[in-house]
């Protein structure tokens, strides 16, 4: 089971197949017809072209190891119907129903056995959907409370000169936690520049990483859900599409989790140092994408990193906690 998946199978019992078996035929056909896009875009095309058996096989083939993915693809009415068919409480909002069905499926698959969270990680609800957080694979500061809270306001103490070692750079990142960045203004990159300056790093905008050509410093915007869990709110820009250097900027990245505050202010919540390896390379290949970047009326394009990257690479778990 990959870290981004939310189900596993014990003794041949599969929760996705069990849930699919109780869904009405039109629902199974709709799910079977969802386009398998890079970021799970949906369409109802060709829904009527599958028999019920073919549709069921297609649903199990796609989501057989990803119970969270199936539940996230289902509507409120479909979730409620599945709960009632399985003799679960079918009342409540979609997030609660997804959690209820996940509990049912997880219990079914572990067959009453105690299972390590490594084998069956429990998802968190972010944006109304179930998200499985991979364990952190990068360095991050400790926390006395999970999920992390908005840090108390701290005084800005940037180093007088650019840090000479990675330890000095991370020490500066520690001191940046809680520093208020002030109103952003019209410049979308202002908070990123101010955050980098707190570390003594000047963003050069070149193809090589910011700090000594070794570590790229990037901010990633995060926000808290009602239950206190953090989510990434938008895809951060990595580089302009013209000129290359995208992968070089991700070889060693110091991510600064930045949260907006009341009154147009913002602050640094935490940091996460992610080193390039085979898994990060796989995730980058999956989640890097291009889209327009720049003032209206221009044809510039930028390379962005989809926010799912941060669940699969462990940054979210460094904010929300992990077992």
SULNOR-V35824 format. One line per field, one symbol per residue. ss: DSSP state (a for helix, b for strand, c for the rest). A space follows every 50 residues. Layout:
BEGIN
ss=???
END
This chain:
BEGIN
ss=cccccccccbccbcaaaaaaacccaaaaaaaaccccccccccccccaaac caaaaaaaaaaaacccaaaaaaaccaaaaaaaaaaccccccccaaaaaaa aaaaaaaaaacccccccccccccbbbccbbbcccccccbbcccccccccc cccbcccccccccccaaaaaaaaaaabcbbcccccccccaaaaaaaaacc ccccccccccbcccbbbbbbbbbbcccccbbbcccbbbbbcccccaaaac cbbbbbbbbbcaaacbbbbbbbbbbccaaaaaaaaaabbbbbcccccccc bbbbbcccaaaaccaaaaaaccc
END
